[in-house]
Amino acid sequence: MFIRRTMTAAATGAAVAALALTAAIPAHAAEYSSALKIKGVQYDAPGRDSNKCSGGNTKNEYLTIKNYSKKSKVNLKGYKVKDKAGNTFVFKSSHILEPGDYVHLRGGRGTDSDGKNVVYRQNCNFMWNNDKDTIYLYKPGGSPADIHAYTKKAHDKDGNGYIRYHG
């Protein structure tokens, strides 16, 4: 009987430790089952930040989203991109990504182009913070497709304002 209690206590202790370890893993470290993932982010546009619609550099801040599927096309319509502060962009038009294809979601105003792999947010404000932020990509139904948190100090070792996530 004493041996059984010891084994049960040990198993309970291991389960509690495993649960604590799982709870300590941040949500942005999870891997989601989605063909679309954030390939990288130019979170700090080169040059001095200027969010003027004419002559500003918000178009040089962009998020690269890639279709990592080997066989399936993905329509971006309904996908949502959000930052930690709640700034949100929803793909309202159809934009088809072939397997292995990508799109740059740029700030500023411009003409969306499948041929040039670009969609503009039609907003001249910067979306990503230059020091730290969290990037959320949600599927049309609201479930997470990919999430990444960054800090300039920890993730941008060369200091160029670009962070790569998935190759």
Secondary structure as a PSIPRED ss2 file (coil, helix, strand):
# PSIPRED VFORMAT (PSIPRED V4.0)

   1 M C   1.000  0.000  0.000
   2 F H   0.000  1.000  0.000
   3 I H   0.000  1.000  0.000
   4 R H   0.000  1.000  0.000
   5 R H   0.000  1.000  0.000
   6 T H   0.000  1.000  0.000
   7 M H   0.000  1.000  0.000
   8 T H   0.000  1.000  0.000
   9 A H   0.000  1.000  0.000
  10 A H   0.000  1.000  0.000
  11 A H   0.000  1.000  0.000
  12 T H   0.000  1.000  0.000
  13 G H   0.000  1.000  0.000
  14 A H   0.000  1.000  0.000
  15 A H   0.000  1.000  0.000
  16 V H   0.000  1.000  0.000
  17 A H   0.000  1.000  0.000
  18 A H   0.000  1.000  0.000
  19 L H   0.000  1.000  0.000
  20 A H   0.000  1.000  0.000
  21 L H   0.000  1.000  0.000
  22 T H   0.000  1.000  0.000
  23 A H   0.000  1.000  0.000
  24 A H   0.000  1.000  0.000
  25 I C   1.000  0.000  0.000
  26 P C   1.000  0.000  0.000
  27 A H   0.000  1.000  0.000
  28 H H   0.000  1.000  0.000
  29 A H   0.000  1.000  0.000
  30 A C   1.000  0.000  0.000
  31 E C   1.000  0.000  0.000
  32 Y C   1.000  0.000  0.000
  33 S C   1.000  0.000  0.000
  34 S C   1.000  0.000  0.000
  35 A C   1.000  0.000  0.000
  36 L E   0.000  0.000  1.000
  37 K E   0.000  0.000  1.000
  38 I E   0.000  0.000  1.000
  39 K E   0.000  0.000  1.000
  40 G E   0.000  0.000  1.000
  41 V E   0.000  0.000  1.000
  42 Q E   0.000  0.000  1.000
  43 Y C   1.000  0.000  0.000
  44 D C   1.000  0.000  0.000
  45 A C   1.000  0.000  0.000
  46 P C   1.000  0.000  0.000
  47 G C   1.000  0.000  0.000
  48 R C   1.000  0.000  0.000
  49 D C   1.000  0.000  0.000
  50 S C   1.000  0.000  0.000
  51 N C   1.000  0.000  0.000
  52 K C   1.000  0.000  0.000
  53 C C   1.000  0.000  0.000
  54 S C   1.000  0.000  0.000
  55 G C   1.000  0.000  0.000
  56 G C   1.000  0.000  0.000
  57 N C   1.000  0.000  0.000
  58 T H   0.000  1.000  0.000
  59 K H   0.000  1.000  0.000
  60 N H   0.000  1.000  0.000
  61 E C   1.000  0.000  0.000
  62 Y E   0.000  0.000  1.000
  63 L E   0.000  0.000  1.000
  64 T E   0.000  0.000  1.000
  65 I E   0.000  0.000  1.000
  66 K E   0.000  0.000  1.000
  67 N E   0.000  0.000  1.000
  68 Y C   1.000  0.000  0.000
  69 S C   1.000  0.000  0.000
  70 K C   1.000  0.000  0.000
  71 K C   1.000  0.000  0.000
  72 S C   1.000  0.000  0.000
  73 K C   1.000  0.000  0.000
  74 V E   0.000  0.000  1.000
  75 N E   0.000  0.000  1.000
  76 L C   1.000  0.000  0.000
  77 K C   1.000  0.000  0.000
  78 G C   1.000  0.000  0.000
  79 Y C   1.000  0.000  0.000
  80 K E   0.000  0.000  1.000
  81 V E   0.000  0.000  1.000
  82 K E   0.000  0.000  1.000
  83 D E   0.000  0.000  1.000
  84 K C   1.000  0.000  0.000
  85 A C   1.000  0.000  0.000
  86 G C   1.000  0.000  0.000
  87 N C   1.000  0.000  0.000
  88 T E   0.000  0.000  1.000
  89 F E   0.000  0.000  1.000
  90 V E   0.000  0.000  1.000
  91 F C   1.000  0.000  0.000
  92 K C   1.000  0.000  0.000
  93 S C   1.000  0.000  0.000
  94 S C   1.000  0.000  0.000
  95 H C   1.000  0.000  0.000
  96 I E   0.000  0.000  1.000
  97 L E   0.000  0.000  1.000
  98 E C   1.000  0.000  0.000
  99 P C   1.000  0.000  0.000
 100 G C   1.000  0.000  0.000
 101 D C   1.000  0.000  0.000
 102 Y E   0.000  0.000  1.000
 103 V E   0.000  0.000  1.000
 104 H E   0.000  0.000  1.000
 105 L E   0.000  0.000  1.000
 106 R E   0.000  0.000  1.000
 107 G C   1.000  0.000  0.000
 108 G E   0.000  0.000  1.000
 109 R C   1.000  0.000  0.000
 110 G C   1.000  0.000  0.000
 111 T C   1.000  0.000  0.000
 112 D C   1.000  0.000  0.000
 113 S E   0.000  0.000  1.000
 114 D C   1.000  0.000  0.000
 115 G C   1.000  0.000  0.000
 116 K C   1.000  0.000  0.000
 117 N C   1.000  0.000  0.000
 118 V E   0.000  0.000  1.000
 119 V E   0.000  0.000  1.000
 120 Y E   0.000  0.000  1.000
 121 R C   1.000  0.000  0.000
 122 Q C   1.000  0.000  0.000
 123 N E   0.000  0.000  1.000
 124 C C   1.000  0.000  0.000
 125 N C   1.000  0.000  0.000
 126 F C   1.000  0.000  0.000
 127 M C   1.000  0.000  0.000
 128 W C   1.000  0.000  0.000
 129 N C   1.000  0.000  0.000
 130 N C   1.000  0.000  0.000
 131 D C   1.000  0.000  0.000
 132 K E   0.000  0.000  1.000
 133 D E   0.000  0.000  1.000
 134 T E   0.000  0.000  1.000
 135 I E   0.000  0.000  1.000
 136 Y E   0.000  0.000  1.000
 137 L E   0.000  0.000  1.000
 138 Y E   0.000  0.000  1.000
 139 K C   1.000  0.000  0.000
 140 P C   1.000  0.000  0.000
 141 G C   1.000  0.000  0.000
 142 G C   1.000  0.000  0.000
 143 S C   1.000  0.000  0.000
 144 P E   0.000  0.000  1.000
 145 A E   0.000  0.000  1.000
 146 D E   0.000  0.000  1.000
 147 I E   0.000  0.000  1.000
 148 H E   0.000  0.000  1.000
 149 A E   0.000  0.000  1.000
 150 Y E   0.000  0.000  1.000
 151 T E   0.000  0.000  1.000
 152 K H   0.000  1.000  0.000
 153 K H   0.000  1.000  0.000
 154 A H   0.000  1.000  0.000
 155 H H   0.000  1.000  0.000
 156 D C   1.000  0.000  0.000
 157 K C   1.000  0.000  0.000
 158 D C   1.000  0.000  0.000
 159 G C   1.000  0.000  0.000
 160 N C   1.000  0.000  0.000
 161 G C   1.000  0.000  0.000
 162 Y E   0.000  0.000  1.000
 163 I E   0.000  0.000  1.000
 164 R E   0.000  0.000  1.000
 165 Y C   1.000  0.000  0.000
 166 H C   1.000  0.000  0.000
 167 G C   1.000  0.000  0.000
